[in-house]
């Protein structure tokens, strides 16, 4: 009788099996629910400084810088006389960066607690991988939200516009409930809408307002452009995880419309802002320089439309973030100069 041939292991499966070591990612949902605090005490101190920096997701920070730069430039245009206010611009930047980092850690915590990151194919998360306790990640997220609140309070005091406190409070609540709470809106296809509103319109208009105490046409329309690019970054991220999000019950916009429509939407989100830049170039000639952002935007669109692997979509996400930075700073300088 012929002896059965030994089963050949799939290298990817073998690698995944090896990576499931106790305390690292053996049972992410268990660690995320807080059971790991006592069942796996060694996981408490395993997160290194590099892990925490990675958890901040630095590649998303251009989405916070771009609207502040653009809005500040638009605000300078709207100042009737006198100098602009660099201290206010700096405080607005602190608010935006702290909110962005805070929401990144909050997402790490909330997705990890739910067990959503068990199905993740992207970079490992602090909570889901078990290298940090959920309470630690939550504390860091809340610390950055507190920093945003303090900077926002300072802006409110120097401008004398106390209603800005309500705007800041709504922004923090929106940041938390993206993946937090019982019914996170990020799980119902609304992530792009809120990113467009808060990291597009509100961040840009708010940065203009603290300069001139008014919001002009440049700020509103420029905010549309930078908000659409932020939507593209989120779409690239969600396209990478679309199959895993379906399994986890996370209904992102990419899941709801399907991968093909999601890829097309990404290209639309990336290219419409440049049509807006062309319009502004008719009045601000140096805005033509923003077209250099197409050197990153067009390859990103091509990659997303033809991508076969998650790694390609990560590259597209990085290119989209770079596009946001070029767009926001470039258009802001075109307005200010």
Protein Blocks (a to p, Z undefined) as FASTA:
>chain_A
ZZdddddddfklmmmmmmmcghilmpmmlmmnommmmmmmmlmmmpcfklmmmmnommlm
mmmmmmmmmmmmmmmmmpmgdcddfklmmmmmmmmmmmmmmmmmmmmmmmmmnommmmpc
bdcdfklnopacfklmmmmmmmmmmmmmmmmmmmmmmnopaklmmmmmmmmmmmmmmmgc
jbdfklnopmmmmmmmmmmmmmmmmmmmmmnopacfklmmmmmmmmmmmmmmmmmmmmmm
mmmmmmnopacfklmnojklmmmmmmmmmmmmmmmmmmmmmmmmmlmmmmmmmmmmmmmm
mmmmmocbfklmmmmmmmmmmmmmmmmmmmmmmmmZZ
